[in-house]
Amino acid sequence: MKKTAIIGVGQSNFVRNYPGSIRELAFDGFKEAVKDAGAEAGDIDASVICSAPEYDKQRSPAAVIAEHLGLNSQPTFYVETLCSSSSTGLKMAHAMVASGLHEVVAVLGFQKMSEISSSESQERMGRGADIQWESPFGTMMPAYYAMHAQAHMDRYGTTPDDLAAVRVKASTYGQINDRAVYRKAITPDMFNDSSNKIANPVSSPLRVGDCCANADGSSCIIVANAEKAKAFSKKPIWILGLGAASASVNMSGRDLFTGLGAAGQAAGRAYAMAGVGPGQIDVAEVHDCFTIAEIMAYENLGFAEPGGGNELIRSKETYKEGSIPVNVDGGLLSKGHPIGATGGSQLRTIVLQLRGEAGEMQVKDPQIGLVHNIGGVGIYGNVTILSNQY
């Protein structure tokens, strides 16, 4: 298997109501990635398009997007694993390049959530669960994660203030991320003010401030083999490890007290492939669709022992200056969550960190970074480990 590297990254602004079409939205992320790689569309010999199709009005969007981006007649593929679609796309691109089948592959993730109404969006999210045994009973994403939060609180003493602390950290960095939807400061007292929207209940113990928001956006990652990477890029970022796992769709097949099992299994596989452990990670992006999800990620990734995630946020060890900086771009809680684009956005952040190009969000001298991207309520787990060392 050949070594592979990321040579270009791009992302659109994440917004609430993008005025253009999905092809125009995709182009926003693509054009930045191509420019970043110092490449042209003709240098890309395959593309992987990623989204959650239930939100798309266009059937088979890969064909429309590849045509608009000038990627015909190169082959294009369509990948979907709910919210982890574009990190799954990276795994597919790595396999194609590492095998020698292709030399340069673009992974384009997108979602225009505003194509449908909020109620339609919630209904489709509910259908991410088993449509025979769970979703007919009205299950929604906040309720699923609320169950995890209740279990964590019951067993480990986690408090609503711990959850709020995750969102406060997210807003600290969301304010300085010009691609984020939500760029306002959030303080702990806002969660205790019944007149503040942030404190409004959603699904106990989760409040509005504990939940990320839908968004429209695109991201693009360009992957190349070692020869092409060195030819195109002065700072290629090498793919060290890729771990993926899946879990029971039905919650009856889960252990709520151990976080997201697929995330832990994916992390173990990524660490093994990369030949590193949790203590060697310098900066991480985790899938914080809800505040409790970030705390569980700390534990599933080995940054803390089971039940120790709350102490990491209390001690601010996951801030930029801490021992394991996490989501110093504001995470999904600040950036918003355009489902198909989210994993690519996380990857872009870590690539910029490892290049030393993250601006105000830059962590000091990172060499190894990690991306944790979840599909659904832990149905799919993806963990990617990257390095700036060859």
Secondary structure, DSSP 8 states (H G I E B T S, - for coil): ---EEEEEEEE---BSS--S-HHHHHHHHHHHHHHHHT--GGG--EEEEE--GGG-SSSSHHHHHHHHTT-TTS-EEEE--GGGHHHHHHHHHHHHHHTTS-SEEEEEEEEEGGGS-HHHHHHHHHTTS-TTTTGGGT--HHHHHHHHHHHHHHHH---HHHHHHHHHHHHHHHTT-TT-S------GGGGG-TTSGGG-EEETTEEGGGB--B-EEEEEEEEEEHHHHHHH-SS-EEEEEEEEEE--SSGGGS-GGG--HHHHHHHHHHHHHHT--GGG--EEE---SBHHHHHHHHHHTTSS-TT-HHHHHHTTTTSTTSSS-B-TT-HHHHH-B-GGGHHHHHHHHHHHHHHT--GGG--SS--EEEEEEEETTTTEEEEEEEES--
